[in-house]
Amino acid sequence: MTRRAVFLDRDGTLVEPRHYPSRPQDLKLIPGVAAELRDLRAADYKLIVITNQSGLARGLFTEIDLELMHQHLADELRAEGVELDAIYYCPHHVDGIVPHLAIDCDCRKPRPGLLKRAAIEEDVDLERSWFVGDILDDVEAGRRAGCRTVLVDLGTESLPADPWREPDYVARDTVHALRIVRFSGRAAAPIETDYRPASWREPVLGGVHGSH
C-alpha cells in the first residue's frame, strides 16, 4: 500500500543555510524541526530528503564527503528520535568541471525527477504528499510531481509569476511549515495558514488551490 510522504529540501529547510557545505559539522539542524518530524512520522508520513548538490559537479567535494555529511544528518536526527526514510540528491550541473556530472539532467530541481524516482522506490503516493522547501525551485519540483507544497520564507524569493511556482502555503520558518502539513485537512487548524512574505504584495492563492 502506497504511503504519503513529506519531501524535504536540505539546505535552508532541514539544516541551516550555508554556502556549499562540505563537512559533516557544516550541517546544523534547524531548532525545533526534529520534534515536528517526530509528529509527522507518528502521523504515518514518510520523511524523504530531496536535495540539489551541484558541489559534486563543481568539484567542491566528493561523493564520499557527501555520504559522510548525510550519515551525520541521519545520526543527528536519529538522536532526536527521527528516522529518515531516504535521501535523494542530484549531483549534476551544466557548468560543472567534473565531466560526467556536467550535464543537463531531469533530476535537478525544479525538475521533478528525484521525486518521481523516490515515489517508485519508496512506494509513495505523490498526490497525498508534500514538498517543503525554501526556494521556488522546490515548489516547482513539488508541483510538477503532483505534490502539495509549502515555501519556507527566508526572504529570498519574489512573488512567483509562473503558476508552477505558486506554493499552496508559505510558512514563517520550517517548524511552521511542518505544522501546516501536520494540521492539513482539519477544519479548525490551530496555526496560521495565510502568512505571506512582506515583499509579496499579492496573495499567492489562499490555502490549497487544488490545481495539481
C-alpha positions, 0 to 999 in steps of 0.5 A: 500500500502506497504511503504519503510522504513529506519531501524535504529540501536540505539546505535552508529547510532541514539544516541551516543555510550555508554556502556549499557545505562540505563537512559533516559539522557544516550541517546544523539542524534547524531548532525545533524541526526534529520534534515536528518530524517526530509528529509527522512520522507518528502521523504515518508520513514518510520523511524523504530528503530531496536535495540539489548538490551541484558541489559534486559537479563543481568539484567542491567535494566528493561523493564520499564527503557527501555520504559522510555529511548525510550519515551525520544528518541521519545520526543527528536526527536519529538522536532526536528520535527521527528516522529518515526514510531516504535521501535523494540528491542530484549531483549534476550541473551544466557548468560543472568541471567534473565531466560526467556530472556536467550535464543537463539532467531531469533530476535537478530541481525544479525538475521533478525527477528525484521525486518521481524516482523516490515515489517508485522506490519508496512506494509513495503516493505523490498526490497525498504528499508534500514538498517543503522547501525554501526556494521556488525551485522546490515548489516547482519540483513539488508541483510538477510531481503532483505534490502539495507544497509549502515555501519556507520564507527566508526572504529570498524569493519574489512573488512567483509569476509562473503558476508552477511556482505558486506554493499552496502555503508559505510558512514563517520558518520550517517548524511552521511549515511542518505544522501546516502539513501536520494540521492539513485537512482539519477544519479548525487548524490551530496555526496560521495558514495565510502568512505571506512574505512582506515583499509579496504584495499579492496573495499567492492563492489562499490555502490549497488551490487544488490545481495539481 
